[in-house]
Amino acid sequence: MTIPLTPAESDRHHPHPPLERAVPATLVIGATGTTGRRVTAGLVSEGRRVKAGGRTATPVAGAEAVRFDWNESATWAPALAGVDRVYLVPPIGSADPAAVMLPFLRRARAAGVVRAVLLSSSAIPAGGPAVGQVHQALPGLFEEWAVLRPSWFMQNFTGAAPHARAIRDDGAIRTAAGDGRVGFVDAQDIAAVAVRALTDERAPDTDLVLTGPQALSHDDIAGIMTEVTGRTVVHRHLTFEELRDRWAAEIPLEFATMLAGMDRAIAGGAEDRTTDTVLRLTGRAPSGFRAVAERELS
């Protein structure tokens, strides 16, 4: 005769595996952009679950593509579902990004996000213009956070940015930066720091100024570009007003004025510095501009 088992005994003989909780994901906003696609690739290579956010939900290898638009709040909740950390790329071309970013960040905190890493700029401190307002608010919103404040991107001269297009079209870089020097930084190094800030057991909980290994003038950049490409590239020196007006033909005047003002600050020495942040957080030295130009243009 077979004696029936009690439910508890039955479980011991034929245990049912517990339901597995879904692994939380990292939402990368701007996942097809200059840093976002590199951050996404870095996270995927480490075996992390990634939701790649963008206005068109473009497929990204190894990640779950989700639609995200700063200006469409209906896209926020689906993008945040199952997410516990987020890489924040501000809305492009906005003179007041805090107006849309802060409501989103409050929503993210309520949805369970515990760590936020914000892409800002070395030219914009906490409380400064534009994304500086978001920088200032971030520590009060999340217990784990970091603000990346990279210097100007090396990819501005090699990718799809206005300087790169001008170099390809007429062999010229136009700035109001004069002879001022900048610690230009490789987007790949920015992404490497972002991955560490997002995944290390302890968040940086600070702002991080990121530069390359050497501060260079735009004349230096033009010289290196000439040598690497074999085509003459020159740096044309503009006044603040000339540059502002050139920008204003393409973008809102307020934003054009802010960008031209950043060039004027460079002329005054504001970006003439290098830091050890990339080496400290990633364990490897940052790439120099010539190496990046050869990698991306040769």
C-alpha positions as CSV (number, residue, x, y, z in Angstrom):
1,M,0.0,0.0,0.0
2,T,1.3,3.5,-0.9
3,I,1.0,6.1,1.9
4,P,0.2,9.5,0.4
5,L,2.7,12.2,1.2
6,T,1.8,15.4,2.9
7,P,2.4,18.6,0.9
8,A,5.5,19.3,2.9
9,E,6.9,15.8,2.4
10,S,6.0,16.0,-1.3
11,D,8.0,19.2,-1.6
12,R,11.0,17.5,-0.1
13,H,10.8,14.7,-2.6
14,H,9.9,16.8,-5.6
15,P,11.1,20.3,-4.8
16,H,9.7,23.1,-6.9
17,P,12.5,25.6,-7.8
18,P,11.7,29.1,-6.5
19,L,10.6,31.7,-8.9
20,E,13.7,33.6,-10.1
21,R,13.6,37.3,-9.7
22,A,14.5,39.2,-12.8
23,V,18.0,40.7,-12.7
24,P,17.7,44.5,-12.5
25,A,18.8,46.4,-15.6
26,T,20.7,49.5,-16.3
27,L,18.9,52.1,-18.4
28,V,21.3,53.8,-20.8
29,I,19.7,57.0,-22.1
30,G,21.1,58.0,-25.5
31,A,22.3,54.5,-26.1
32,T,23.2,55.1,-29.8
33,G,25.1,58.4,-29.0
34,T,28.8,59.1,-28.7
35,T,29.1,57.9,-25.1
36,G,25.9,56.0,-24.8
37,R,26.7,53.3,-27.4
38,R,30.1,52.8,-25.8
39,V,28.7,52.6,-22.3
40,T,26.1,50.1,-23.6
41,A,28.8,48.0,-25.2
42,G,30.9,48.1,-22.0
43,L,28.1,47.0,-19.8
44,V,27.1,44.2,-22.2
45,S,30.7,42.9,-22.3
46,E,30.5,42.6,-18.5
47,G,27.4,40.5,-18.7
48,R,25.1,43.2,-17.4
49,R,21.4,43.5,-18.4
50,V,21.0,46.8,-20.3
51,K,17.9,48.7,-21.6
52,A,19.1,50.8,-24.5
53,G,17.0,54.0,-24.5
54,G,16.5,56.2,-27.5
55,R,13.8,58.1,-29.3
56,T,13.4,55.3,-31.9
57,A,14.3,52.3,-29.8
58,T,17.1,51.4,-32.2
59,P,18.4,47.8,-31.7
60,V,21.7,47.6,-29.9
61,A,23.7,44.4,-29.8
62,G,23.2,42.5,-26.5
63,A,20.7,45.1,-25.1
64,E,17.0,45.5,-24.9
65,A,16.0,48.5,-27.1
66,V,13.3,50.7,-25.4
67,R,11.8,53.9,-26.6
68,F,12.8,56.9,-24.5
69,D,12.2,60.6,-25.1
70,W,12.9,63.3,-22.6
71,N,10.0,65.3,-23.9
72,E,7.5,62.5,-23.9
73,S,6.8,61.5,-20.3
74,A,4.7,58.5,-21.5
75,T,7.9,56.8,-22.5
76,W,9.5,57.1,-19.1
77,A,7.7,54.3,-17.1
78,P,8.2,51.5,-19.6
79,A,11.9,52.5,-19.9
80,L,12.3,52.4,-16.1
81,A,10.5,49.1,-15.6
82,G,13.0,46.6,-14.0
83,V,15.7,49.2,-13.8
84,D,17.9,49.9,-10.7
85,R,20.5,52.3,-12.2
86,V,20.6,54.7,-15.0
87,Y,23.1,56.5,-17.3
88,L,21.8,60.0,-18.0
89,V,22.6,61.9,-21.2
90,P,20.8,65.3,-21.1
91,P,18.5,66.3,-23.9
92,I,20.6,67.6,-26.8
93,G,20.4,71.4,-27.5
94,S,18.3,72.3,-24.5
95,A,19.3,75.4,-22.6
96,D,17.1,74.3,-19.6
97,P,17.5,70.5,-19.3
98,A,16.5,70.5,-15.7
99,A,12.9,71.3,-16.7
100,V,12.5,67.8,-18.0
101,M,15.3,65.9,-16.3
102,L,14.3,66.6,-12.7
103,P,10.7,65.3,-13.0
104,F,12.1,62.2,-14.7
105,L,14.6,61.6,-11.9
106,R,12.0,61.9,-9.3
107,R,10.0,59.3,-11.2
108,A,13.1,57.1,-11.5
109,R,13.7,57.2,-7.7
110,A,10.0,56.3,-7.1
111,A,10.4,53.4,-9.6
112,G,13.3,51.9,-7.7
113,V,16.4,53.4,-9.3
114,V,19.2,53.5,-6.7
115,R,22.2,54.8,-8.7
116,A,22.4,57.5,-11.3
117,V,25.4,58.5,-13.3
118,L,25.0,61.9,-15.1
119,L,27.0,63.0,-18.1
120,S,27.8,66.7,-17.7
121,S,30.8,68.8,-18.7
122,S,34.0,70.0,-17.1
123,A,32.8,73.5,-18.0
124,I,29.7,73.2,-15.9
125,P,30.0,72.9,-12.2
126,A,27.2,71.9,-9.8
127,G,24.6,74.8,-9.7
128,G,26.0,76.2,-13.0
129,P,24.1,76.7,-16.2
130,A,22.1,74.1,-18.1
131,V,22.8,70.6,-16.7
132,G,24.6,72.1,-13.7
133,Q,21.1,72.4,-12.0
134,V,20.6,68.6,-12.4
135,H,24.2,68.0,-11.1
136,Q,23.3,70.1,-8.0
137,A,20.1,68.1,-7.3
138,L,21.4,64.6,-7.9
139,P,22.9,63.8,-4.5
140,G,19.5,64.7,-2.9
141,L,17.7,62.3,-5.2
142,F,19.9,59.2,-5.0
143,E,22.0,57.6,-2.4
144,E,24.4,56.3,-5.0
145,W,25.5,58.7,-7.8
146,A,28.2,60.2,-9.9
147,V,28.5,63.2,-12.2
148,L,31.0,62.8,-15.1
149,R,32.4,66.1,-16.1
150,P,34.5,65.3,-19.2
151,S,36.5,67.9,-21.0
152,W,35.7,68.4,-24.7
153,F,35.5,65.2,-26.7
154,M,38.2,64.2,-29.1
155,Q,35.4,62.8,-31.3
156,N,34.3,66.3,-32.0
157,F,37.0,66.3,-34.6
158,T,36.6,62.7,-35.9
159,G,32.9,61.9,-35.8
160,A,29.7,63.6,-36.8
161,A,30.0,66.8,-34.8
162,P,30.1,70.3,-36.4
163,H,33.9,70.6,-36.1
164,A,34.4,67.2,-37.8
165,R,32.0,68.1,-40.6
166,A,33.8,71.4,-41.1
167,I,37.1,69.6,-41.3
168,R,35.8,67.3,-43.9
169,D,34.0,70.0,-45.9
170,D,36.7,72.8,-46.0
171,G,39.6,71.7,-43.8
172,A,39.0,74.3,-41.1
173,I,38.2,74.3,-37.4
174,R,36.5,77.6,-36.3
175,T,36.5,78.6,-32.7
176,A,36.6,81.6,-30.3
177,A,39.1,79.6,-28.1
178,G,42.2,81.5,-29.3
179,D,45.3,79.9,-28.1
180,G,43.6,78.3,-25.1
181,R,44.4,74.7,-24.3
182,V,42.0,71.9,-23.6
183,G,42.5,68.4,-22.0
184,F,40.5,66.8,-24.8
185,V,39.2,63.3,-23.8
186,D,38.4,60.1,-25.7
187,A,34.7,59.1,-25.6
188,Q,35.9,55.5,-25.1
189,D,37.6,56.6,-21.8
190,I,34.5,58.5,-20.7
191,A,32.5,55.3,-21.3
192,A,35.0,53.2,-19.4
193,V,34.7,55.5,-16.4
194,A,30.9,55.5,-16.7
195,V,30.8,51.6,-16.6
196,R,32.9,51.6,-13.4
197,A,30.7,54.3,-11.9
198,L,27.6,52.3,-12.7
199,T,28.8,48.8,-11.7
200,D,31.5,49.1,-9.0
201,E,30.3,47.9,-5.5
202,R,30.7,51.5,-4.2
203,A,29.5,54.4,-6.3
204,P,31.8,57.4,-6.6
205,D,29.3,59.7,-4.9
206,T,31.1,62.7,-6.3
207,D,31.8,64.6,-9.5
208,L,34.6,63.4,-11.7
209,V,36.5,65.7,-14.1
210,L,37.8,63.6,-17.0
211,T,40.6,64.6,-19.4
212,G,43.0,63.1,-21.8
213,P,46.8,62.9,-21.0
214,Q,47.7,66.3,-22.5
215,A,46.2,69.8,-22.9
216,L,46.2,70.9,-26.5
217,S,45.2,74.1,-28.4
218,H,43.0,74.0,-31.4
219,D,46.1,74.9,-33.4
220,D,47.7,71.7,-32.0
221,I,44.6,69.7,-33.0
222,A,44.7,71.1,-36.6
223,G,48.4,70.2,-36.9
224,I,47.8,66.6,-35.7
225,M,44.8,66.2,-38.0
226,T,46.9,67.4,-40.9
227,E,49.6,64.8,-40.2
228,V,47.1,62.0,-39.6
229,T,44.9,62.6,-42.6
230,G,47.4,64.0,-45.0
231,R,45.1,66.9,-45.7
232,T,45.7,70.4,-44.5
233,V,43.5,71.4,-41.6
234,V,43.7,75.0,-40.2
235,H,42.3,76.6,-37.1
236,R,40.4,79.8,-37.9
237,H,40.2,82.2,-34.9
238,L,36.8,83.9,-34.5
239,T,35.6,86.4,-32.1
240,F,32.9,85.5,-29.5
241,E,30.3,87.4,-31.5
242,E,31.3,85.8,-34.8
243,L,31.0,82.3,-33.3
244,R,27.8,83.0,-31.5
245,D,26.2,84.2,-34.7
246,R,27.4,81.2,-36.6
247,W,25.9,78.9,-34.0
248,A,22.7,81.0,-33.9
249,A,22.0,80.2,-37.5
250,E,21.6,76.5,-36.5
251,I,20.4,76.5,-32.9
252,P,18.5,78.8,-30.5
253,L,20.3,82.0,-29.6
254,E,20.4,81.3,-25.9
255,F,22.2,78.0,-26.5
256,A,24.5,79.5,-29.2
257,T,25.5,82.2,-26.7
258,M,26.3,79.6,-24.0
259,L,28.4,77.5,-26.4
260,A,30.3,80.6,-27.6
261,G,30.8,81.6,-24.0
262,M,32.5,78.2,-23.4
263,D,35.0,78.9,-26.1
264,R,35.7,82.3,-24.6
265,A,36.3,80.5,-21.3
266,I,38.8,78.2,-23.0
267,A,40.7,81.3,-24.3
268,G,40.9,82.4,-20.7
269,G,42.5,79.1,-19.6
270,A,39.5,77.5,-18.0
271,E,40.1,74.1,-19.6
272,D,43.9,74.1,-19.4
273,R,44.3,71.1,-17.1
274,T,44.6,67.3,-17.0
275,T,43.4,64.9,-14.3
276,D,44.2,61.3,-13.3
277,T,40.6,60.3,-13.1
278,V,40.5,57.9,-16.0
279,L,43.6,56.1,-14.8
280,R,42.3,56.0,-11.2
281,L,38.9,54.5,-12.0
282,T,39.8,52.2,-14.9
283,G,43.4,51.2,-14.2
284,R,44.6,52.4,-17.6
285,A,46.0,55.6,-18.9
286,P,43.7,57.8,-21.1
287,S,44.2,57.8,-24.9
288,G,46.1,60.7,-26.5
289,F,44.6,62.6,-29.4
290,R,46.9,61.3,-32.0
291,A,46.1,57.7,-31.1
292,V,42.4,58.4,-31.3
293,A,42.7,60.2,-34.6
294,E,44.7,57.4,-36.1
295,R,42.2,54.8,-34.7
296,E,39.2,56.6,-36.1
297,L,40.4,58.2,-39.3
298,S,43.2,56.1,-40.7
